């Protein structure tokens, strides 16, 4: 089937969001396949803000049409959550809805999608045959931007203390918006670390990565443009006391290093090697607690790359952080890339690109906006990938392109996703079909019941 396809401009509430799912090159491919492509202008008519990383002219060259109205579109591509009032009836939407876990802030959106008889295909739920997510570009880019913004935060924090450092060469990612340019600046900073070293009055710079998934991998990939030496937890006391200032030390912490059995619990004293420890933690997280008391005193930076839910123990509670920080003030910056407010880092909260850092004071559990000389400065930007909007969009487009022709040509009037001609990954990611939950997502009905 041939359809009219719409490309949304992200809403005003999505600060600094300029990423797109459909790049000009992909739009051209869709037009060549016989589909009509309409997109809203990239500049918001109310604010004048640029809301799309690629100019309208690039889409016009691809034979797409520019129109504020998407009324003619049967399938509408967005990126982030859509303001409920902007939803059109009887349309198919593709975007990151952040609804399938029962997220409270998006339940109104979910109700509105149902009321509008929408079909919803959620990018986050598109997976490979082995269950792994297919669309991971933004996850890696969150790591790229998160590492950059965290090192920028450290450079600015030390500058506020009157300490000069090579990290002053690294800007907030949004200042350049170009991954290649940022990598070149890392290399310049790395050359200074090798020749002049990190600040003489500070301990050797140890960066602890909490978690080793895709977000962590992206952050580590960026850090590795600097001179880096991997270390283990057992080496921390020696490196802290005797380490070189001409390298950075990278400590990657996975489940067996991040957590320990609670004293007196059924698992206390059980060695639980390797995968047995991981399995026990995932199955019975109530028997575990944070092991960061053995890490916290030594790290200049902690990078949080751990997905968290309230089933699991926190890594940094307010109480433990107050206790540890009273004796050890080495920790300068937390890069909370995962950004689960009140999550693994209990005192964390969302920040945005235009106000990316707050400073936490453990002694009296209060925060102040900005990078301040004392306390622990926390970078917790919730939309990190859009700091590299063009690069991230291109990579995302490459990942979804193999599915797009089938998605664009599907029959959305069919009785079910399986009858529509959709590819299996898209079928599995279809939360709503014509306003009704599909079988894998009927549990979500509980999220839209009136209280």
N, C-alpha and C positions, 0 to 999 in steps of 0.2 A: 504494500500500500504506500501511497505518497501522502505525506502530511505537511501541514504548515508547522514549523518548529519555531518556538520563541526562546529568546535568550534574555533573561532578566538582568536588570541593573540591581546590585545589592542595595538594601534599604539604608536609609540615613543612619539608623541605629547601629549599623555595622561599621564602627569607626575604622577608617583607613583600609577598609576591605576593597581590594581592586582585583582579586583573582577571578578567573572564569573557568568554567568547565569546558566550554567550546571556544577554542582559539580560532583566529581567522583562517588558518590552514584547514582546520577540521570543518569549519563552516563552508569553505569552498568545496570540500569533498562531498558534503551533504547536498549542496546545491547541484553539483554535477550528477548526483544520483537521482535527481528529479524532485527533491524536496524544496519547498519554499522556506527561507530562513528570515525571520524578523527579529531585530533586537532593539531594545530600548536604548536611547542615547547614553553614552558613557558619562556625560556630565549631568549631574542632578539638577533639574530645573529650579528647585527651590533654594539650593545652597551654593550652586556653582562648583561643588566638589567633584573631582575626578573619581569616578567609581568603577572604572575598568582600566586595566593596565594597558590594553591595546586600543589605539584610537579608532574611532568610528570609520575613518577612511580605509583602514585595513580590511574591515568587514565589507564595506561598499565595493572594494576591489575584488572581494570574493563573491560578489553578486548577491550579497545579503541586503535586506531593506532595513532602514532605520525608522522606527515608529515608537512613540510613547505608549501607544496602546498595543497590547498583545491579545486583544479580543479574537483575532483570527487564528491564533495558534491553538493547536490541539494538544501538543506536547510542549511543556515549558521547562527549560533547564535553568536552574539557579545554582547557588553554592551553599550559602548558610541559611539558617532558619528564615522563613518568610513571615512578615507581619501578617497576622490573620486576616485583617481587613483587605489585604491586597490579593487574596486568593480568588480566582475565577471559578465558576461552577463547571463541573463535568470536564475537567482537564486532567491530564496526566502530568505530574510534577516529579522532577528528579532533583534532589538536593540532600544535604546533610540535615536531617530533621531533628536529631538528638531527642527522640521520643521513645525508643524501644526499651529503655531502662526505666521508664516511668518518670523521667525528669520533670519535676514540678513546674519549672518555668515555661515548659513547652506544652503543657496539657491543654491550654486554650487553643494553641495552634492545632493540636491533634483533633480536638472537638470540631474546629472550623473545617478542617479537611474532610471530616465525616459529613458534616452538614452540607458541604459543597459537592458531595458525591465524587470526591477526588480519587484518582489512582496515585499512589505514592510509592515511588521506587527510591530507596535510601542508599546513597553511595556507600555509606559505612558498612552496609550489610551485604555488599557484593563480594563474594568469596570464591576462592578456587575450590577444586574438587577435594582438596585435603583440609578445607575449612579455614585456611589462612586468607586474610583480607587481600583482595586483588588490587585495590586502589590505595597505595601506601605512600605516594609521592609527598603528600602534605605532612605525613608523619616524619619522614626524613627531613623535610624542610623546616618543621618545627624544631628539630634538633640543630639544624644549621643556624637558624636565627636565634634560638635560645642560647646556644653556646656563645654566639657573637655578642648578644645583649648582656650576657652574664659577665664576660671578660670586660666589656665596656663599663659595666657597673663597678667592677673592681678597680679599674683605672680611675674612674671618677671618684670613687670612695677614698682611695689612697690620696688622690690629688686634694680632696677636701681636708685630709689630715696633714697636708704639706709634704706628702711623699710622692716623688716622681717615679714613674714606672713605664716600661715598654707598652703596657696595656693602654696607655693614652693614645696610641696610634690606632686602636681599634674603635670604630664608631658604633653607635647603635645601627643595626642592620638597615633600618628604614632610611637612614641618611644617604645610603648609596643605592639600595634596591637592586644591586647587581652582584651576583654571587662571585663572578670572576674578579671584580674589583675588590671585594672583601677578602678573598683568598690572597690577593697580592699584598694587602695591608697586613694580613697575618704573617706573611713571609717577611715583611719588613720588621714587624715586632719580634719575630723569631730571631732575626739576625742580631737585634739589639740584646735579646736575652743571652745569646751565645757570647757576645762580646762584652757587654756591660753587666749582665746578670739582672736578676730580680732585686728589689730593694734590700740593701745590706742590713737595715734595722728590723727586717721582718723574717719570720721563719721561712724555710724553703716552701715554695708554693705547691701544696698537695691538693689535687682536685678529686673529690670522691664522687663517682657516678653511682647513684642508687638505681639499679636496674640495668639490664643489658639487652633490651629489645630494640626495635627499629628507631625509636626516638633517641635512645641512648647512642645507637650506632651513628646516627646523623651528627649528634653533638661531638662524639669522639672523632669522627671523620674531620670535622673542622679543627678540633684541638690538635690533631696530628699534623697540621701545617706548621705548628710550633715545635721546638725541640722538646720531646716528651720521653719520659722514662716510665714504663709500667712498673708498678710495685704491688705487693701483697699486704694484707693487714698485719701480718707478723713483722714486716719491715718498718711499720710506721714509727715506732719510738726512735729507731736509729736514724731514719731519714729526717725526721723532725729535728733531731739534735745535730746531725752531721751531714745532711744532704747538701748538694751543690745548688748554688744560685744561678747556674748557667743551663738549667733544664727545668721543666715542670714535671711533677710526678703525678701519674694517672693511676687511680685506684678504682677498679671496677668491682662493684659489690652486687652479688646475686643473692638469692634467697638464703642460702646457708650462712652468708656473712651479714645479712641485714637483720636476721631474726634469730632468736634463741628460745628454747622451751621455757615457759614460766616455772620458776622454782616451786616445787610441790605439785606440779601438774603431772598427769599420767606419763608424759614424755620426758620428764626431768631425769637426767642421767643417762638417757638412751642416746648412743652416739649417732644414730640415723645418718649414715654416710650418703653423700651424693644424691641420687634421684630419690632415695627413700626419704630424705629430709624434705625435698621439694614436695613429694606426694603427701607426706604427713602434714606439712604446712597448708597445702591447698585444701586438704580434706578436713582438717581440724584446726583452723586458724585461731580458735579461741584458746588453744594451749600455748600460744607463742606471744612474744613481746619483742620490742625493738632491741637490737644489739648495738645501737649506735653509740652507746656510752664508751665503747672501745675505739670508736672512729672519730667522734666529735672533737676531742681535744687537739687533733693534729691537722685538720683540714682547713685550708683557707677558703675553699669553695666546696659546696655540696650541690650536685646537680640531681634534681628529683625527676626521674624518668619512669616511675613506678605507677602503673594503673592501680587504682584503689577503689574499694567499696567498703561499706560499713561492716562487712563480714570480717575484715582483716584488721590487725593491730596497726596503730599509727607508728610512723617512724620517729617523728618529733612531736611529742605532746607539749603543751604549754608547761606542765609541771616539770617534766624531765629537762626541757630546754632551760628553764629557769635554774634548775639545780646544776646542770653541766656548765652553763655559761658563767655562773658565779665564780667558778674556779678556772675556766679555760675560755679566753676571749680570742683565740686564734681565728675562729670562723668569722669571715667578713661578709660573705655574700652567699645567698642561696639562689640558684637558678631553678625555679619551679616550673619546668617545661610542661609537666603534666597538668598543672594548674587545676587541682581539685580543691576548691575552697573548703576549709575545715576538714581536709582529707588526711592523706598520709602526713602532711605537715599541718598540724592542727591550726596554727595561727595564720595560714596562708589565705589569701583572697585574690579575686581576679583583678588584674590591672590591664590597661590598654596601651596601645603604642604611644599615644600622646601623653601618657602619665604612667610610665612602665614600671616604676620601682617604688616600694614603700620600705620604711625601716622599722624593724621590730625591736622593742625593748623588753627583754624577758623578765627583768626584775619586777616590773609592775604591769606586764602584759598589755602594753599599749603600742600603737603604731602611729607613725607620721609619714605623710607622703614625701617622696623624694629620696635622694641618695645623701644621707647624712653621715658625718664622720664617725659617730659612735653607733652602737647597736649593730644588728644584723640586717643588712639591706637585702630585700627579696625582690627579684625580678620574676613576675608571674603573669606575663602578657598572655592573654587567652587566645589571641589570634596571630600567633607568631608567623605562620607560613606566609601571610600576606605582606611581610616585610621584604620578601623576595617574590613579588606577585607574578612577574612575567616568567621567571625561571620555574616557579612552582606550577603555574598554569600549563606551561608547555609539557612538563613531566606528567602532570595529571592527565592531560589530553592524550598523551601517548598510551597511558595505561587503559583508559576507557575506550579508546578508538576501536579496538577489535570488536566491541559489543555494540557500537553505536548504530551501525547500519541495520541490525536486527531490531534494536530498540526503536529506531526512527520509523521502521516499516511495519511495526506490529499493529494488530487489530485491537484497539482499546475498547471496542464495543462487544468483543467476544465475552462469553459467560465467565471465563476465568483466565488467569495468566497463562496457564498451560495450553489453552486453546488459541492464544493470541499470536503465537509465533515468536514469543520472546526467547532469548537464550536462557539456559538454565541458571546462570549466575544472577540474571535480572529477575527471573521468577522467584528465586529464593530471597531476593532483596525487596520484594513487593509487599509492603506492609498493608496497604489498602488497595482494594480493587473496586472501583465505582462506589467508593464510600463505605465499603464493608471490610472488616479485617479478614485477611487470608488465613487459612488454617494454622500456619506456624505462629501467627501473631494474635490469635484470639485471646491470649492471656492479657493483652493490652486493653481489652474491654474494661477491665477493672480500673484503668487509669482515667477513664472518661466518665465513670459513674458519678452522679451528683453526690456530694458529701452529705 
